[in-house]
Amino acid sequence: MRDISRRGAVVLGVTGLVAPLTLALGAAPAQAASCTTKAGPYQKKVEKFLGRPVDGRQSTTDCKTIRAFQTKHGITPNIGYAGPVTWGVMDLMNKQKAVGKNPDKAGKCPVNKGRIACVNLTLQLSWIQDGKKLVYGPVPVRTGRNGYETRTGLKKIYWRDIDHVSTLYNVPMPYSQFFDGGEAFHSVGLSMWNPPGSHGCVNMTRTTAKKYWSLLRNGDDVYVYGRKPGT
């Protein structure tokens, strides 16, 4: 999410700053009334991803397994249907895993800036590097949804607040490190694959946000590039 500093930092051009309260707090999706018996268009791919028999037919166990995955990652409706959103999350996970420990293989993130936090919107990955040396990551992140896209380009961390609270909804944004207006790295209590995404900030797990907090300082560079799927 995006937010405005309580300490008077000037934030320009920020609209729709904070996610709804329930989203920001990581509220669990409502449980579906029943499990679907219908096979989805991505049935075989989803079965393979989940280690189920790949036959393209929906079984009771298939549905329960798919539904558990959907519930874990906040995919709704969580009725066990192998649809495009569910497969999209799984496909992204496969692509993230394939990166391994070489997230800047394409050389998109600057290597002449010293320590820098890189954000690949296309793969929803972030990492910290120093020159060509990987310092931390890559780790999955959750960036801005359609209409609230995390802005691309070279930026700098300009303000940090370990116990930041949103000024609009009084929502905690722990380990906030602001780098572009109201956009910041911060932790959330959501799956990093929870669709459709944030309201502009780069969401992280608490473990990742704490690590970024320990490794970065005011003035450190941040480079955001690519395009989030679905935006």
Stockholm file with secondary structure:
# STOCKHOLM 1.0

chainA/1-231         MRDISRRGAVVLGVTGLVAPLTLALGAAPAQAASCTTKAGPYQKKVEKFLGRPVDGRQSTTDCKTIRAFQTKHGITPNIGYAGPVTWGVMDLMNKQKAVGKNPDKAGKCPVNKGRIACVNLTLQLSWIQDGKKLVYGPVPVRTGRNGYETRTGLKKIYWRDIDHVSTLYNVPMPYSQFFDGGEAFHSVGLSMWNPPGSHGCVNMTRTTAKKYWSLLRNGDDVYVYGRKPGT
#=GR chainA/1-231 SS CBCCCTTCCCCCSCCSCSCCHHHHTTCCCCCCSSCCCSCCTTHHHHHHHHTCCCSSCCCHHHHHHHHHHHHHHTCSSCSCCCCHHHHHHHHHHHHHHHHTTCTTTTCCSCSSSSEEEEEETTTTEEEEEETTEEEEEEEECBCBCTTSCCCCEEEECCEEEEEEECTTTCCEEEEEEEEETTEEEEECSSCTTCSSCBSSSEEECHHHHHHHHHHCCTTCEEEEESCCTTC
#=GC SS_cons         CBCCCTTCCCCCSCCSCSCCHHHHTTCCCCCCSSCCCSCCTTHHHHHHHHTCCCSSCCCHHHHHHHHHHHHHHTCSSCSCCCCHHHHHHHHHHHHHHHHTTCTTTTCCSCSSSSEEEEEETTTTEEEEEETTEEEEEEEECBCBCTTSCCCCEEEECCEEEEEEECTTTCCEEEEEEEEETTEEEEECSSCTTCSSCBSSSEEECHHHHHHHHHHCCTTCEEEEESCCTTC
//
